[in-house]
Amino acid sequence: MDATDHGRPAKERSMKIAIQFNGQTVEARPGTTILKLLETYPHPGKSAPLGAIVNNRLMGLYRVLRSDCTVQTIDYRSKEGANIYRRSLTMILCAAFSDLFPEVRLEIGQSLANGYYYHVTHGPALTETMLAAVEARMREIIAANRPLRPVLVTTEEAEEYFAKIGSEAKAMLLHQRRQPEVPWVVIGEFRDLVHGPLAPSTGVCQTFAILPKLPGFVLTFPDRIGRVLVALPSQPKLYAAYRDTRMWNEQLGIWSVGHLNRACIDGTISEIVKVSEGLQEKKIVAIADRIKAAGGEIRVVLVAGPSSSGKTTTTKRLAVQLMVNGIRPVALSMDNYYIDRADTPRNPDGSYNFESLEALDLDLFNSHLHDILEGKLVQMPMYDFVSGARRKDKTIPIQLQRDQVLIVEGIHGINPRLTEAAPAKAKFKLYVSALTQLCLDEHNRIFTSDARLLRRIVRDRLYRGYSAAQTIHQWPHVRAGENKHIFPYQEEADVLFDTSLVYEQAVLKPYLQRFLLEVDQRDPAYIEAYRLFNFLSWFIPIFSHEVPHTSILREFIGGSTFNY
């Protein structure tokens, strides 16, 4: 009898299921795990398998197979595999801290330099000696190759345990959960909730580094070819933007999903929404005041940032505050400077790369920018997105007066090549992004890019004629363009403005659940749709009538007082 047969009914042991396993058809008994199959049919490639795509759902290798299915094992080279590696290594880190410094309350923060930033909220201040000891303990846990097999426990048992050890965010989240059981993993005396597939054992998480950034530190992960950073890049403005957002969340008393859900339950969410929006508006007012204080030296305001960061609404709200200060803004749309679609650069798969700087007519734009700043009348072209070319029958006249500033919105606004014609002292560079600092709990963060992807899925489905599947398929190209053309310039901004709202996922949830359910299970986009759908299950929804009509969220769900 096969080792996997123990404990199964005789009828089940006699059955066989057909599995498309990494491209070949194999047979196995119902109840066989993916890990067991790998003993006979090894994972292709040199890297260790970390998880598997089973019928377009991401699963761990301990997954039990009970019926015919398609299985594709994955490793660190894939996005899904990298996320499994990071989640597993984070758990090992927390276990090491628990072993050595149980009095320390560790909390996860933002993504920095291909790693996660952590800080301590209770216990002694961190030292480099402590961090060296934690890294050594992590390597001991990894060398022991301990299994990371999730175990189902009752929700009540898990809630009681986390409340007892002072893990408020986990206990609160579980108290709001309506499922009878939840999975957790045990590493020695340490226990933690499982928010997604884990590596099969600690032994596969060999490559990492802990880099001090006191009062916290960064746990860095390898890149796709196994290299890790040995020193953190200088990103003071990005780090400060993250820190400010975290401070805002703590001021609101909402830094985890459990805290947000509690506000929905106890009726204080309306106040949370109002204060969140007020904090954002206060920051926009400060930016307008800074431009005013320059005494007319600033002639062009450049608003840049990645997709779905809320650039358009930020620009419109900033324009209002500039007018309050007696400055009349004039908008110049970068969309009108696209080259003809036939000449647009393409991605490796043949699709158009609209995120490329070369998709814009830089020579024409700089020529117009120079003339506008000289006070000359310029005829701005109008781009027709249907035909993919500029209109030949119409232009837009622009001439800048002395009490006016030019506002240019576009993803490349901070790239020096875009505005070579403008003197440095005449430019104010505003970088806009959604740098969410809301966490699931103390040790599990929300991916920063997910905040923008969720916004884009809703907007594309409601107003741009794209399904959730189409948006998900396009997202890797968008992200690649951002990494190449946008993120390298963010530290050159005069101000980094975070548009994330602590409550936004709860507002987007009803829209997203509907739109994600429209993704066909056979579509490769279903892998991501399935992950996002499960992630949203932790949120209690907030009704859209709570959202002010000037909110950045209205750019994505509709109902804004601004015209787009």
C-alpha positions as CSV (number, residue, x, y, z in Angstrom):
1,M,0.0,0.0,0.0
2,D,1.3,3.5,-0.9
3,A,2.2,5.7,2.0
4,T,-0.5,8.1,0.9
5,D,-3.2,5.4,1.3
6,H,-3.3,5.2,5.0
7,G,-6.6,6.4,6.5
8,R,-8.5,6.3,3.2
9,P,-11.6,4.2,2.5
10,A,-10.9,1.1,0.3
11,K,-13.0,2.5,-2.5
12,E,-11.0,5.7,-2.7
13,R,-7.7,3.8,-2.6
14,S,-8.8,1.8,-5.7
15,M,-9.6,5.0,-7.7
16,K,-7.2,6.9,-9.8
17,I,-7.3,10.6,-10.9
18,A,-5.7,12.0,-14.1
19,I,-3.3,15.0,-13.5
20,Q,-1.7,17.2,-16.1
21,F,1.5,17.7,-14.1
22,N,4.0,20.2,-15.6
23,G,2.8,19.2,-19.1
24,Q,2.7,15.5,-18.7
25,T,-0.3,13.2,-17.9
26,V,0.2,11.2,-14.7
27,E,-2.1,9.1,-12.6
28,A,-2.4,9.2,-8.8
29,R,-4.7,8.1,-6.0
30,P,-7.1,10.7,-4.7
31,G,-5.6,12.4,-1.6
32,T,-2.1,12.5,-3.0
33,T,-0.3,15.8,-2.3
34,I,1.6,17.8,-4.8
35,L,4.8,17.4,-2.7
36,K,4.4,13.6,-3.0
37,L,4.1,13.8,-6.8
38,L,7.3,15.8,-6.9
39,E,9.2,12.8,-5.6
40,T,8.5,10.9,-8.8
41,Y,8.1,13.9,-11.2
42,P,10.6,16.5,-10.2
43,H,10.1,20.2,-10.8
44,P,11.7,21.4,-14.1
45,G,14.5,23.9,-13.7
46,K,17.3,24.5,-11.2
47,S,15.3,26.4,-8.6
48,A,13.4,24.6,-5.8
49,P,9.6,24.4,-6.2
50,L,7.7,26.7,-3.9
51,G,4.1,26.3,-4.8
52,A,1.8,25.3,-7.7
53,I,-0.9,26.6,-9.9
54,V,-3.8,24.1,-9.6
55,N,-6.6,24.7,-12.0
56,N,-5.6,28.4,-12.2
57,R,-5.5,28.8,-8.4
58,L,-2.2,29.3,-6.5
59,M,-1.7,26.6,-3.9
60,G,1.0,25.3,-1.5
61,L,2.8,22.0,-2.2
62,Y,0.9,20.3,0.7
63,R,-2.3,20.7,-1.3
64,V,-4.2,17.4,-1.5
65,L,-5.5,16.5,-5.0
66,R,-8.9,14.7,-5.0
67,S,-10.0,14.9,-8.6
68,D,-8.7,15.4,-12.1
69,C,-6.8,18.6,-12.4
70,T,-4.0,20.6,-14.1
71,V,-0.9,21.3,-12.0
72,Q,2.0,23.6,-12.8
73,T,4.7,23.9,-10.1
74,I,6.4,27.2,-9.7
75,D,9.6,28.6,-8.3
76,Y,11.1,32.0,-7.4
77,R,11.4,33.0,-11.0
78,S,7.6,33.7,-11.2
79,K,5.8,36.5,-9.4
80,E,3.7,34.0,-7.5
81,G,6.7,32.0,-6.4
82,A,8.5,35.2,-5.3
83,N,5.5,36.1,-3.1
84,I,5.5,32.6,-1.5
85,Y,9.2,33.0,-0.8
86,R,8.7,36.4,0.8
87,R,5.7,35.2,2.9
88,S,7.7,32.2,4.1
89,L,10.8,34.2,5.0
90,T,8.7,36.8,6.8
91,M,7.3,34.0,9.0
92,I,10.9,32.7,9.7
93,L,11.9,36.2,10.7
94,C,9.0,36.5,13.2
95,A,9.8,33.0,14.6
96,A,13.4,34.0,15.2
97,F,12.3,37.2,17.0
98,S,9.9,35.1,19.1
99,D,12.6,32.7,20.1
100,L,15.2,35.3,21.0
101,F,13.3,38.4,22.1
102,P,9.7,37.4,23.0
103,E,9.2,40.7,24.7
104,V,9.6,42.6,21.4
105,R,6.5,43.4,19.4
106,L,7.5,43.5,15.8
107,E,5.4,45.2,13.1
108,I,5.7,45.1,9.3
109,G,5.8,48.3,7.4
110,Q,6.4,49.4,3.8
111,S,8.2,47.8,0.9
112,L,11.7,49.3,0.6
113,A,14.6,48.3,-1.7
114,N,13.2,44.8,-2.6
115,G,12.5,44.1,1.0
116,Y,10.1,44.9,3.9
117,Y,10.7,47.5,6.5
118,Y,10.0,46.5,10.2
119,H,9.9,48.4,13.4
120,V,9.3,47.7,17.0
121,T,6.3,49.0,18.9
122,H,7.0,47.4,22.3
123,G,10.1,46.1,24.0
124,P,13.7,47.3,23.9
125,A,15.0,49.4,21.1
126,L,16.7,47.4,18.3
127,T,20.4,47.3,18.0
128,E,22.7,46.0,15.3
129,T,23.8,43.3,17.7
130,M,20.2,42.1,18.2
131,L,19.7,42.1,14.4
132,A,22.8,40.0,13.9
133,A,21.5,37.5,16.5
134,V,18.1,37.4,14.7
135,E,19.7,36.7,11.3
136,A,21.9,33.9,12.8
137,R,18.7,32.4,14.4
138,M,16.9,32.6,11.1
139,R,19.7,30.6,9.4
140,E,19.5,28.0,12.1
141,I,15.7,27.6,11.5
142,I,16.4,27.4,7.8
143,A,19.2,24.8,8.2
144,A,16.8,22.7,10.3
145,N,14.5,22.5,7.3
146,R,11.3,22.7,9.3
147,P,8.1,22.0,7.5
148,L,5.7,24.9,6.9
149,R,2.6,22.8,6.6
150,P,-0.6,24.8,7.4
151,V,-2.9,23.3,10.1
152,L,-6.6,24.1,10.5
153,V,-7.6,25.3,13.9
154,T,-10.9,26.7,15.1
155,T,-11.2,30.5,14.7
156,E,-12.0,30.8,18.4
157,E,-8.8,28.9,19.4
158,A,-6.7,31.1,17.2
159,E,-8.3,34.3,18.4
160,E,-7.8,33.3,22.1
161,Y,-4.1,32.5,21.4
162,F,-3.3,35.8,19.7
163,A,-5.2,37.8,22.3
164,K,-3.2,36.0,25.0
165,I,0.2,36.9,23.4
166,G,-0.9,40.5,22.8
167,S,-1.3,40.3,19.1
168,E,-4.2,42.7,19.0
169,A,-4.5,43.1,15.2
170,K,-4.7,39.3,14.6
171,A,-7.1,38.7,17.4
172,M,-9.4,41.5,16.2
173,L,-9.3,40.2,12.6
174,L,-10.2,36.7,13.7
175,H,-13.0,38.0,15.9
176,Q,-14.6,39.6,12.8
177,R,-14.1,36.3,10.8
178,R,-17.2,34.2,10.2
179,Q,-15.4,31.0,9.0
180,P,-15.3,28.3,11.7
181,E,-11.6,27.4,11.0
182,V,-8.5,29.2,9.9
183,P,-5.0,27.9,8.9
184,W,-1.9,28.6,10.9
185,V,1.7,27.4,10.8
186,V,3.8,26.3,13.8
187,I,7.6,26.9,13.9
188,G,8.8,25.7,17.3
189,E,6.8,27.7,19.9
190,F,5.8,30.3,17.3
191,R,2.5,30.4,15.6
192,D,1.2,32.6,12.8
193,L,-1.8,33.0,10.5
194,V,-1.5,31.8,6.9
195,H,-2.6,34.5,4.4
196,G,-1.5,32.6,1.4
197,P,0.6,29.6,0.3
198,L,3.9,29.0,2.0
199,A,7.1,27.2,0.9
200,P,7.0,23.5,1.8
201,S,9.8,24.0,4.4
202,T,12.1,26.6,5.8
203,G,15.1,25.0,4.0
204,V,14.3,26.6,0.6
205,C,14.5,30.1,2.0
206,Q,18.3,30.4,1.9
207,T,18.9,33.8,0.4
208,F,18.2,37.0,2.3
209,A,19.8,39.8,4.3
210,I,18.9,42.0,7.3
211,L,20.0,45.5,6.8
212,P,19.7,47.9,9.7
213,K,17.7,51.1,9.2
214,L,17.4,52.1,12.9
215,P,15.1,52.4,14.7
216,G,14.0,49.5,12.4
217,F,15.5,47.3,9.7
218,V,14.8,46.0,6.2
219,L,14.5,42.2,5.4
220,T,15.7,42.1,1.9
221,F,14.9,39.4,-0.7
222,P,16.8,38.1,-3.6
223,D,16.2,39.3,-7.1
224,R,15.2,36.9,-9.9
225,I,18.7,35.7,-10.3
226,G,19.5,35.3,-6.6
227,R,21.3,38.5,-5.7
228,V,20.5,40.5,-2.5
229,L,21.3,44.0,-1.6
230,V,24.3,44.6,0.8
231,A,23.4,48.2,1.3
232,L,20.2,50.2,1.2
233,P,19.8,52.9,-1.5
234,S,19.2,56.4,-0.3
235,Q,15.4,57.1,-0.6
236,P,14.7,59.7,2.0
237,K,11.7,61.2,0.3
238,L,10.0,57.9,-0.3
239,Y,10.7,56.8,3.3
240,A,9.4,60.0,4.7
241,A,6.2,59.7,2.6
242,Y,5.7,56.2,4.0
243,R,6.4,57.4,7.5
244,D,3.9,60.3,7.2
245,T,1.2,57.9,6.0
246,R,1.8,55.5,8.9
247,M,1.6,58.5,11.3
248,W,-1.7,59.5,9.8
249,N,-3.1,56.0,10.2
250,E,-2.0,55.8,13.8
251,Q,-3.5,59.3,14.4
252,L,-6.8,57.8,13.1
253,G,-6.3,54.7,15.1
254,I,-6.6,52.6,11.9
255,W,-3.4,50.8,11.0
256,S,-4.7,47.3,10.4
257,V,-7.7,45.8,8.6
258,G,-9.1,44.7,11.9
259,H,-9.1,48.3,13.2
260,L,-10.9,49.4,10.0
261,N,-13.5,46.7,10.3
262,R,-14.1,47.7,13.9
263,A,-14.9,51.2,12.8
264,C,-17.4,49.9,10.3
265,I,-19.1,47.8,13.1
266,D,-19.1,50.5,15.8
267,G,-20.4,53.2,13.4
268,T,-17.3,55.5,13.6
269,I,-16.4,54.9,9.9
270,S,-18.1,58.1,8.7
271,E,-15.7,60.1,11.0
272,I,-12.7,58.1,9.8
273,V,-13.6,58.9,6.1
274,K,-14.0,62.6,6.8
275,V,-10.7,62.8,8.7
276,S,-8.8,60.8,6.1
277,E,-10.0,63.1,3.4
278,G,-9.3,66.2,5.5
279,L,-5.7,65.0,6.0
280,Q,-5.2,64.7,2.3
281,E,-6.7,68.1,1.6
282,K,-4.4,69.6,4.2
283,K,-1.4,68.3,2.4
284,I,-2.7,69.6,-0.9
285,V,-3.2,73.0,0.7
286,A,0.4,72.9,1.9
287,I,1.7,72.2,-1.6
288,A,-0.3,75.1,-3.0
289,D,1.0,77.4,-0.3
290,R,4.6,76.4,-1.1
291,I,4.1,77.2,-4.8
292,K,2.6,80.6,-3.7
293,A,5.6,81.3,-1.4
294,A,8.0,81.0,-4.4
295,G,6.8,84.4,-5.4
296,G,6.0,83.7,-9.1
297,E,9.3,81.9,-9.8
298,I,7.5,78.6,-10.4
299,R,5.9,78.7,-13.8
300,V,5.2,75.0,-14.4
301,V,3.9,72.3,-12.0
302,L,4.7,68.8,-13.1
303,V,2.4,66.1,-11.7
304,A,3.8,62.6,-12.2
305,G,3.2,59.1,-10.9
306,P,2.4,55.5,-11.8
307,S,-0.9,54.2,-13.2
308,S,-4.1,54.7,-11.1
309,S,-2.2,56.8,-8.5
310,G,-4.9,59.5,-8.6
311,K,-2.9,62.1,-10.6
312,T,-5.9,63.6,-12.3
313,T,-7.9,64.3,-9.2
314,T,-4.8,65.5,-7.3
315,T,-4.2,67.9,-10.2
316,K,-7.7,69.2,-10.1
317,R,-7.8,69.6,-6.3
318,L,-4.4,71.4,-6.4
319,A,-5.8,73.7,-9.1
320,V,-8.6,74.7,-6.8
321,Q,-6.1,75.5,-3.9
322,L,-3.9,77.5,-6.3
323,M,-6.9,79.6,-7.3
324,V,-7.6,80.2,-3.6
325,N,-4.0,81.6,-3.5
326,G,-4.7,83.9,-6.5
327,I,-2.8,81.7,-9.0
328,R,-4.7,80.7,-12.1
329,P,-3.7,77.3,-13.4
330,V,-3.6,76.3,-17.0
331,A,-3.7,72.6,-17.8
332,L,-1.5,71.0,-20.5
333,S,-2.4,67.4,-21.2
334,M,0.5,65.1,-22.0
335,D,-2.1,62.8,-23.7
336,N,-2.1,65.2,-26.7
337,Y,1.5,64.7,-27.3
338,Y,1.4,61.0,-28.1
339,I,3.0,60.0,-31.4
340,D,0.8,58.2,-34.0
341,R,-0.1,54.8,-32.7
342,A,1.5,53.1,-35.7
343,D,4.9,54.5,-34.5
344,T,4.4,53.7,-30.8
345,P,7.1,51.4,-29.3
346,R,5.9,47.9,-28.6
347,N,6.4,45.4,-25.8
348,P,8.1,42.1,-26.4
349,D,4.7,40.4,-27.0
350,G,3.8,43.0,-29.7
351,S,1.4,45.1,-27.7
352,Y,1.8,48.9,-27.6
353,N,4.0,50.3,-24.9
354,F,2.2,53.5,-24.0
355,E,4.3,53.8,-20.7
356,S,7.5,54.4,-22.7
357,L,8.8,57.9,-22.8
358,E,9.4,57.4,-26.5
359,A,5.6,57.1,-27.0
360,L,5.6,60.9,-26.7
361,D,6.7,63.5,-29.2
362,L,9.4,65.0,-26.9
363,D,10.7,67.5,-29.5
364,L,7.3,69.0,-30.1
365,F,6.4,69.1,-26.4
366,N,9.7,70.8,-25.4
367,S,9.3,73.3,-28.2
368,H,5.8,74.2,-27.1
369,L,6.9,74.3,-23.4
370,H,9.7,76.7,-24.2
371,D,7.4,79.0,-26.1
372,I,4.7,78.9,-23.5
373,L,7.1,79.9,-20.7
374,E,8.3,82.8,-23.0
375,G,4.7,84.0,-23.1
376,K,4.0,83.0,-26.7
377,L,0.8,81.7,-28.0
378,V,1.0,77.9,-28.8
379,Q,-1.5,75.7,-30.6
380,M,-1.5,72.5,-28.6
381,P,-2.5,69.4,-30.7
382,M,-5.5,67.2,-29.9
383,Y,-5.0,63.5,-29.9
384,D,-7.7,61.2,-31.1
385,F,-7.5,57.9,-29.2
386,V,-10.0,56.3,-31.5
387,S,-7.9,56.8,-34.6
388,G,-4.6,56.8,-32.8
389,A,-3.4,60.1,-34.4
390,R,-3.6,63.8,-33.8
391,R,-6.6,65.6,-35.2
392,K,-5.8,67.7,-38.2
393,D,-8.9,69.9,-37.9
394,K,-8.5,71.2,-34.4
395,T,-5.9,72.5,-31.9
396,I,-6.1,74.1,-28.5
397,P,-4.6,77.6,-28.0
398,I,-2.5,78.1,-24.9
399,Q,-0.8,81.3,-23.7
400,L,0.4,81.8,-20.2
401,Q,-0.3,85.1,-18.4
402,R,1.8,86.5,-15.5
403,D,-0.6,85.3,-12.8
404,Q,-0.9,81.8,-14.3
405,V,1.1,78.6,-13.9
406,L,1.1,75.7,-16.3
407,I,0.1,72.3,-14.8
408,V,1.3,69.3,-16.7
409,E,0.0,65.9,-15.7
410,G,1.5,62.6,-16.9
411,I,3.4,59.5,-15.8
412,H,6.8,61.0,-17.0
413,G,6.5,64.4,-15.5
414,I,9.6,64.1,-13.3
415,N,11.8,62.6,-16.0
416,P,14.3,65.4,-16.9
417,R,14.1,64.5,-20.6
418,L,10.5,65.5,-20.7
419,T,11.1,69.2,-19.7
420,E,14.6,70.0,-20.9
421,A,13.3,73.3,-22.3
422,A,12.2,74.6,-18.8
423,P,14.7,76.1,-16.4
424,A,15.0,74.1,-13.1
425,K,14.0,77.0,-10.9
426,A,10.7,77.4,-12.9
427,K,9.6,73.8,-12.3
428,F,7.8,72.3,-9.3
429,K,7.8,68.5,-9.4
430,L,5.0,66.6,-7.6
431,Y,5.2,62.8,-7.5
432,V,1.9,61.1,-6.8
433,S,1.4,57.5,-5.7
434,A,-0.8,55.3,-3.5
435,L,1.6,54.1,-0.8
436,T,-0.8,52.2,1.4
437,Q,0.3,51.6,5.0
438,L,-2.7,49.6,6.0
439,C,-1.7,46.1,7.1
440,L,-3.7,42.9,7.4
441,D,-2.1,42.4,10.8
442,E,1.3,42.9,12.6
443,H,3.2,40.6,10.3
444,N,1.3,40.6,7.0
445,R,1.3,43.7,4.7
446,I,-0.9,44.7,1.8
447,F,1.1,45.0,-1.4
448,T,1.5,48.6,-2.4
449,S,0.9,47.9,-6.1
450,D,-2.3,46.1,-5.2
451,A,-3.9,49.4,-4.1
452,R,-3.5,50.8,-7.6
453,L,-4.4,47.6,-9.4
454,L,-7.7,47.4,-7.5
455,R,-8.5,51.0,-8.4
456,R,-7.6,50.4,-12.1
457,I,-9.8,47.3,-12.3
458,V,-12.8,49.2,-11.1
459,R,-12.2,52.3,-13.3
460,D,-11.4,50.2,-16.4
461,R,-14.5,48.1,-16.0
462,L,-16.9,51.0,-15.2
463,Y,-15.6,53.7,-17.7
464,R,-13.1,52.4,-20.2
465,G,-14.7,49.2,-21.5
466,Y,-12.1,46.8,-20.2
467,S,-12.9,43.7,-18.2
468,A,-11.1,42.7,-15.0
469,A,-9.3,40.0,-17.0
470,Q,-8.0,42.5,-19.6
471,T,-6.8,44.8,-16.9
472,I,-5.0,42.0,-15.1
473,H,-3.4,40.9,-18.3
474,Q,-2.1,44.4,-19.1
475,W,-0.8,45.0,-15.5
476,P,2.6,43.3,-15.9
477,H,3.4,45.6,-18.9
478,V,2.3,48.6,-16.8
479,R,4.5,47.6,-13.9
480,A,7.5,47.0,-16.2
481,G,7.1,50.4,-17.7
482,E,6.8,52.0,-14.2
483,N,10.0,50.3,-13.0
484,K,11.8,51.5,-16.1
485,H,10.4,55.0,-16.7
486,I,8.8,56.3,-13.4
487,F,10.2,54.9,-10.2
488,P,13.9,55.7,-10.9
489,Y,12.9,59.5,-10.8
490,Q,10.7,59.6,-7.8
491,E,13.4,61.0,-5.4
492,E,13.9,63.9,-7.8
493,A,10.4,65.3,-6.9
494,D,10.0,68.3,-4.7
495,V,7.1,66.6,-2.9
496,L,6.0,63.0,-2.8
497,F,2.2,62.9,-2.2
498,D,0.5,59.7,-1.0
499,T,-3.0,59.4,-2.4
500,S,-3.9,56.2,-0.5
501,L,-6.9,56.3,1.8
502,V,-7.0,54.1,4.8
503,Y,-10.6,53.0,4.0
504,E,-10.5,52.6,0.2
505,Q,-10.3,48.8,-0.2
506,A,-13.5,48.5,1.8
507,V,-15.3,50.9,-0.6
508,L,-13.9,49.2,-3.7
509,K,-14.8,45.7,-2.4
510,P,-18.4,45.5,-3.7
511,Y,-17.4,46.6,-7.2
512,L,-14.4,44.3,-7.2
513,Q,-16.2,41.2,-6.1
514,R,-18.6,41.6,-8.9
515,F,-15.9,42.3,-11.5
516,L,-13.5,39.6,-10.4
517,L,-16.3,37.0,-10.5
518,E,-16.6,37.8,-14.2
519,V,-13.1,36.4,-14.9
520,D,-13.4,32.9,-16.5
521,Q,-11.6,30.2,-14.5
522,R,-9.9,29.0,-17.6
523,D,-8.4,32.5,-18.2
524,P,-4.8,32.9,-16.9
525,A,-6.0,36.1,-15.3
526,Y,-8.0,33.9,-12.9
527,I,-4.8,33.3,-10.8
528,E,-4.6,36.9,-9.9
529,A,-8.4,37.4,-9.7
530,Y,-8.6,34.5,-7.2
531,R,-5.9,35.9,-5.0
532,L,-7.5,39.4,-5.0
533,F,-10.9,38.0,-4.3
534,N,-9.6,36.1,-1.3
535,F,-7.7,39.2,0.0
536,L,-10.9,41.3,-0.1
537,S,-12.7,38.7,2.0
538,W,-11.0,40.2,5.1
539,F,-12.7,43.6,4.6
540,I,-16.2,44.7,5.8
541,P,-17.6,46.8,2.9
542,I,-18.2,50.6,3.2
543,F,-21.0,52.0,1.1
544,S,-20.0,54.5,-1.5
545,H,-22.3,57.2,-0.3
546,E,-19.8,57.8,2.5
547,V,-17.2,58.9,0.0
548,P,-17.0,62.7,-0.6
549,H,-17.6,63.8,-4.2
550,T,-14.1,65.5,-4.3
551,S,-12.4,62.3,-3.1
552,I,-9.6,60.7,-5.2
553,L,-11.7,57.5,-5.0
554,R,-14.4,59.2,-7.1
555,E,-11.9,59.1,-10.0
556,F,-12.4,55.4,-10.0
557,I,-15.9,54.7,-8.8
558,G,-17.6,57.8,-10.3
559,G,-19.7,60.5,-8.9
560,S,-17.0,63.1,-8.7
561,T,-17.7,66.8,-8.8
562,F,-14.7,67.1,-11.2
563,N,-14.9,66.3,-14.9
564,Y,-12.5,63.7,-16.3
